[in-house]
């Protein structure tokens, strides 16, 4: 008989306590251990912007500050490029280093994360989607979540026409419990939608938004603008990395010209706007083909994935692992340390 939810929570809490007490963050011997933390959005509890995000995407400012305070107890916090430079030069590495990273370049990183980074004097890297910075465009998961969550289920059953067939397909098998899907249910929808390429998703969403008159004009930007990027960059705490031009997943289906555009041109665009060298890259959704990886190696000193875990001096610099943080799994010291251990 499956364990009840309270029993599962008790077991997980016990495992967190063990990991918090014995995890790799407690071992100061040796050299070259690198923990890379992955964040996306920093939003206050109840902020309307968090309602159209997957649960694994959001941390509150208070929780983020707690994370940094704990990290400073155990680690030497470094810029990712600093660790990469030491590693690539064969120099001595810190025994326990931690690099803070943000994916996508959300405006709330400037609004809520940046003041905390300054207050605690903690360095970080923000991976920018170069051609979307300073625009009011949305990533396709945001667009999809807006459509699915804004239309009551009873109305969705009446959708007909080829532009709606695929959306019925990706929601098939998900047991929606309410009139509108929860954030967890929306996360399932996005996972199902990843069977389509980014171009297919954007084209399909264009058709639906036109049909439902949902195209937004003059909407407030959800991403950073270049003034915000440069303000953060100029203070010396925040460095920029590339996350492609359009957040395109770098699978084997892409042409050579698209790969070059997304990997090389994004670096050039960010350097042109900031006047600073871009040394690191982040694979959208963690996806890459052998050719994409080859181009990233050619253009950047290092790159991060979504693979879960720690790194050391022998880790491939262009396939660095990270540990993702979100509010549901890291609101106190024990759960946070359990999470970053990589064990829980």
C-alpha positions, 0 to 999 in steps of 0.5 A, spaced: 500 500 500 502 506 497 505 511 503 500 517 505 502 524 503 504 525 511 508 519 511 512 521 505 513 528 507 516 525 514 520 521 510 523 527 505 524 531 511 528 526 514 532 525 508 533 532 508 536 532 515 541 527 513 543 531 507 543 537 510 548 534 515 552 530 511 552 533 504 558 535 500 557 542 502 560 539 509 566 537 506 572 542 505 577 538 503 580 537 496 579 542 491 575 544 485 568 542 487 563 547 484 556 548 485 552 552 480 545 554 482 539 555 477 534 560 478 529 563 473 524 568 477 524 572 483 517 574 485 514 576 491 508 571 494 502 573 491 505 577 485 500 576 479 506 574 474 507 568 478 500 565 476 502 563 469 509 560 471 510 553 473 512 551 480 519 550 479 520 557 476 519 561 482 523 563 488 520 569 493 525 574 495 525 572 502 527 565 500 532 567 495 536 572 500 536 566 505 539 561 500 545 567 499 546 567 506 546 560 507 551 559 501 556 564 504 557 560 510 559 554 506 562 556 500 566 561 496 561 565 491 564 566 485 562 569 478 562 563 473 567 566 468 572 566 474 571 559 476 572 557 468 578 561 467 582 558 473 580 551 471 582 553 464 588 555 466 590 550 470 590 554 476 588 552 483 581 552 485 577 554 491 575 548 495 568 549 495 565 554 490 558 556 488 556 560 482 549 563 482 545 563 475 539 566 472 536 563 466 532 567 461 533 574 463 526 576 467 525 583 469 524 581 476 531 579 476 533 586 476 527 588 480 527 583 486 534 579 485 539 585 484 538 589 490 539 582 494 545 581 490 548 588 492 546 588 499 549 581 500 555 583 495 554 576 491 556 575 484 551 572 479 551 570 472 544 572 468 543 568 461 540 572 456 536 571 450 539 576 446 533 578 441 528 578 446 531 583 451 527 590 451 521 587 447 514 585 450 515 578 447 513 572 451 516 565 451 512 560 448 510 556 455 508 563 457 503 564 451 501 557 452 499 557 459 495 564 458 491 560 453 490 554 457 489 558 463 484 563 461 479 559 457 474 555 462 475 548 461 467 547 458 469 552 453 475 548 451 471 542 449 467 546 444 474 548 440 474 546 433 478 547 427 485 544 425 488 550 430 485 547 436 487 539 435 494 539 437 492 543 444 487 538 445 492 532 444 497 535 449 492 536 454 489 529 453 490 524 459 491 530 464 486 530 469 484 537 470 480 538 477 478 545 477 474 549 471 481 552 470 488 548 471 492 549 477 500 551 476 502 543 476 497 541 471 499 547 467 506 544 468 504 538 465 501 541 459 508 544 457 511 538 458 507 534 453 508 540 448 515 539 448 514 534 443 513 540 438 519 544 436 520 551 438 518 554 431 512 549 431 509 551 437 510 559 436 506 558 429 501 554 432 500 559 438 500 565 433 494 561 429 490 560 436 491 567 439 489 570 432 483 566 432 481 568 440 484 575 439 489 574 444 495 577 441 498 583 446 500 589 443 503 594 448 503 589 453 508 591 459 515 587 458 516 581 462 524 581 460 529 585 462 531 591 457 538 593 456 538 599 460 537 594 466 542 589 463 547 595 463 546 597 470 547 590 473 553 589 469 556 596 470 556 594 478 561 588 477 557 583 481 552 581 475 555 578 468 552 576 462 552 570 458 548 567 452 542 563 452 541 563 444 537 569 440 530 566 441 531 561 446 531 555 441 532 548 443 538 546 440 536 539 437 539 535 431 533 538 427 536 545 426 540 547 420 547 549 421 545 556 419 540 556 425 545 553 430 550 559 428 545 564 429 543 562 435 549 560 438 554 565 435 550 571 434 547 571 441 554 572 443 555 578 438 549 581 440 550 581 447 557 584 447 555 589 442 550 592 447 554 591 454 561 592 451 563 586 455 566 579 453 561 574 454 564 567 456 559 563 458 553 559 455 546 556 457 543 551 453 535 552 453 531 546 456 538 543 457 538 540 449 544 540 445 546 536 439 553 534 437 554 540 432 551 545 437 556 542 443 561 543 438 559 550 436 558 552 443 565 549 445 568 554 439 565 560 442 565 560 449 569 558 455 564 554 458 557 552 458 551 550 463 546 544 462 540 542 466 543 536 468 542 535 476 549 535 480 555 538 482 562 539 478 569 538 479 576 540 476 575 534 471 568 536 469 567 538 462 567 545 462 561 546 457 557 541 460 556 543 467 551 541 472 546 545 476 541 544 481 535 548 480 531 552 486 524 553 487 520 555 492 516 549 494 523 545 496 527 550 499 524 555 504 528 553 510 535 551 511 534 544 512 530 543 505 535 548 502 541 544 504 538 538 502 536 540 495 543 543 494 546 536 496 544 533 490 541 527 494 534 529 495 
